[in-house]
Amino acid sequence: MSGLELFAAALGVIAVWLTVKQNPWCWPIGLVMVLLYSWIFFEVKLYSDMLLQLVYAVLQLYGWYQWTRAGQHHEGRQITRLGAPSVLRGLVVGAAGSLMLGAAMAHWTDAAQPWLDAALTGFSLVAQWWMAQKRVQCWPLWIVLDIIFVGLFIYKDLYLTAALYALFTLLAVQGWREWRADPVLRT
């Protein structure tokens, strides 16, 4: 555990809590967090997770725009639900990305857990995309992914990060509850 990991974890808690509360400041705080975590994951040879953090950096900017400037009147997105075909399409994209990235990491790198790391990366990108678009389905996907991340980070001796992802799991449950109860979603 390093001071950098502690700082990144603290930023992560703040960013996810702000996301649950639909506060657009979650995005710039999240941007700093993911850049720090890209370095942390590089140091422990979780290359897919490192790449995921760099893609998250781009998605943080996209999410910030979507939450603050998107829409007909540039007021930002409202929470919506995806239909079953869109959910299935997203999960298929996540699976395909996982397989391609896993094969690349297993063949060309010394990644510690190439297939698991790649699967978590592929599906996390789907969850993050859905979150940036304020799709309520992002939360149950995050719950599943965060639970698996906890195990991976314990395995890699990143105990603080494992604790962070356990907290993310609880925040994702809260986010799912709050977003489903949002009056805009019910209309």
C-alpha positions as CSV (number, residue, x, y, z in Angstrom):
1,M,0.0,0.0,0.0
2,S,1.4,3.4,-1.0
3,G,0.5,7.0,-0.4
4,L,-0.5,7.2,-4.0
5,E,-2.9,4.3,-3.7
6,L,-4.4,5.8,-0.6
7,F,-4.9,9.2,-2.3
8,A,-6.4,7.5,-5.5
9,A,-8.7,5.4,-3.3
10,A,-10.0,8.5,-1.4
11,L,-10.7,10.2,-4.7
12,G,-12.5,7.1,-6.0
13,V,-14.8,7.1,-3.0
14,I,-15.6,10.8,-3.5
15,A,-16.1,10.3,-7.3
16,V,-18.5,7.3,-6.9
17,W,-20.5,9.0,-4.1
18,L,-20.9,12.1,-6.3
19,T,-22.0,9.8,-9.1
20,V,-24.7,8.2,-7.0
21,K,-25.9,11.7,-6.1
22,Q,-25.8,12.7,-9.8
23,N,-23.3,15.5,-9.1
24,P,-21.3,16.2,-12.3
25,W,-18.2,16.9,-10.3
26,C,-17.8,13.1,-10.1
27,W,-16.2,13.3,-13.6
28,P,-13.2,15.6,-13.0
29,I,-12.5,14.0,-9.7
30,G,-12.8,10.6,-11.3
31,L,-10.4,11.8,-14.0
32,V,-7.6,12.4,-11.5
33,M,-8.4,9.1,-9.8
34,V,-8.2,7.0,-13.0
35,L,-4.9,8.6,-14.1
36,L,-3.4,7.8,-10.7
37,Y,-4.7,4.2,-10.9
38,S,-3.2,3.7,-14.4
39,W,0.2,4.2,-12.8
40,I,-0.6,1.9,-9.9
41,F,-1.8,-0.9,-12.1
42,F,1.3,-0.5,-14.4
43,E,3.5,-1.1,-11.4
44,V,1.8,-4.4,-10.4
45,K,1.6,-5.6,-14.1
46,L,-2.2,-5.5,-14.4
47,Y,-1.9,-4.1,-17.9
48,S,-5.5,-4.4,-18.9
49,D,-6.6,-2.5,-15.8
50,M,-3.9,0.1,-16.7
51,L,-5.3,0.5,-20.2
52,L,-8.8,0.5,-18.7
53,Q,-7.9,3.5,-16.6
54,L,-6.6,5.4,-19.6
55,V,-9.8,4.7,-21.5
56,Y,-11.7,5.8,-18.4
57,A,-9.9,9.1,-18.6
58,V,-11.5,9.7,-22.0
59,L,-14.8,8.4,-20.7
60,Q,-14.6,10.8,-17.8
61,L,-14.5,13.7,-20.2
62,Y,-17.3,12.2,-22.2
63,G,-19.4,11.7,-19.1
64,W,-18.8,15.2,-17.9
65,Y,-20.0,16.5,-21.2
66,Q,-23.0,14.2,-21.2
67,W,-24.1,15.2,-17.7
68,T,-23.6,18.9,-18.1
69,R,-24.1,19.8,-21.8
70,A,-25.9,17.1,-23.7
71,G,-29.6,17.2,-24.6
72,Q,-31.8,19.5,-26.6
73,H,-31.4,22.4,-24.2
74,H,-27.8,21.6,-23.1
75,E,-29.0,20.8,-19.6
76,G,-27.4,17.3,-19.4
77,R,-28.8,13.8,-19.5
78,Q,-31.6,12.4,-17.4
79,I,-31.6,8.9,-16.0
80,T,-33.1,6.4,-18.5
81,R,-33.4,2.6,-18.9
82,L,-32.0,0.6,-21.7
83,G,-34.3,-1.9,-23.5
84,A,-33.4,-5.6,-23.4
85,P,-31.8,-5.5,-27.0
86,S,-29.5,-2.7,-26.0
87,V,-28.5,-4.4,-22.8
88,L,-27.7,-7.6,-24.7
89,R,-25.8,-5.7,-27.4
90,G,-23.7,-4.0,-24.7
91,L,-22.9,-7.3,-23.0
92,V,-22.0,-8.9,-26.3
93,V,-19.6,-6.0,-27.0
94,G,-18.1,-6.4,-23.6
95,A,-17.6,-10.2,-24.1
96,A,-16.0,-9.7,-27.5
97,G,-13.7,-7.0,-26.2
98,S,-12.8,-9.2,-23.3
99,L,-11.8,-12.1,-25.6
100,M,-9.7,-9.9,-27.9
101,L,-8.0,-8.1,-25.1
102,G,-7.4,-11.3,-23.1
103,A,-5.8,-13.0,-26.1
104,A,-3.6,-10.1,-26.7
105,M,-2.5,-9.8,-23.1
106,A,-1.9,-13.6,-22.8
107,H,0.1,-13.7,-26.0
108,W,2.2,-10.4,-25.9
109,T,2.6,-9.4,-22.3
110,D,3.6,-10.8,-18.9
111,A,0.2,-9.8,-17.5
112,A,-0.5,-11.4,-14.1
113,Q,-4.1,-12.4,-14.9
114,P,-4.6,-11.7,-18.6
115,W,-8.1,-13.3,-19.1
116,L,-9.7,-12.2,-15.9
117,D,-8.2,-8.8,-16.1
118,A,-9.4,-8.5,-19.7
119,A,-12.9,-9.6,-18.9
120,L,-13.2,-7.1,-16.1
121,T,-11.9,-4.4,-18.5
122,G,-14.3,-5.3,-21.3
123,F,-17.4,-5.2,-19.1
124,S,-16.2,-2.2,-17.1
125,L,-16.1,-0.2,-20.3
126,V,-19.7,-1.1,-21.0
127,A,-20.7,-0.2,-17.5
128,Q,-18.8,3.1,-17.7
129,W,-20.4,3.9,-21.1
130,W,-23.8,3.3,-19.6
131,M,-23.0,5.4,-16.6
132,A,-21.9,8.3,-18.8
133,Q,-25.3,8.1,-20.5
134,K,-27.1,7.8,-17.1
135,R,-28.5,4.4,-17.9
136,V,-29.8,2.7,-14.7
137,Q,-28.4,-0.7,-15.8
138,C,-24.9,0.5,-15.2
139,W,-25.3,-0.1,-11.5
140,P,-26.1,-3.9,-11.4
141,L,-23.3,-4.5,-13.9
142,W,-20.9,-2.4,-11.6
143,I,-22.1,-4.5,-8.6
144,V,-21.0,-7.8,-10.3
145,L,-17.7,-6.3,-11.6
146,D,-16.8,-4.7,-8.3
147,I,-17.2,-8.0,-6.4
148,I,-14.9,-9.7,-8.8
149,F,-12.4,-6.8,-8.7
150,V,-12.3,-7.2,-4.9
151,G,-11.0,-10.8,-5.3
152,L,-8.5,-9.9,-7.9
153,F,-7.0,-7.0,-5.9
154,I,-6.8,-9.2,-2.8
155,Y,-4.9,-11.8,-4.9
156,K,-2.5,-9.0,-6.1
157,D,-2.0,-7.7,-2.5
158,L,-3.7,-4.4,-3.2
159,Y,-5.6,-4.5,0.0
160,L,-6.6,-0.9,0.1
161,T,-7.8,-1.0,-3.5
162,A,-9.8,-4.2,-2.6
163,A,-11.4,-2.4,0.3
164,L,-12.1,0.5,-2.1
165,Y,-13.9,-1.8,-4.5
166,A,-15.8,-3.4,-1.7
167,L,-17.0,0.2,-0.8
168,F,-17.7,0.7,-4.5
169,T,-19.9,-2.3,-4.4
170,L,-22.0,-0.8,-1.6
171,L,-22.1,2.5,-3.4
172,A,-23.3,0.8,-6.5
173,V,-26.1,-0.9,-4.6
174,Q,-27.0,2.6,-3.3
175,G,-26.7,4.1,-6.8
176,W,-29.0,1.4,-8.2
177,R,-31.6,2.1,-5.5
178,E,-31.5,5.9,-5.9
179,W,-31.5,5.9,-9.7
180,R,-34.4,3.5,-9.9
181,A,-36.3,5.7,-7.5
182,D,-35.6,8.9,-9.4
183,P,-38.9,10.6,-10.4
184,V,-37.6,11.4,-13.9
185,L,-37.0,7.7,-14.6
186,R,-40.6,6.8,-13.7
187,T,-42.1,9.2,-16.2
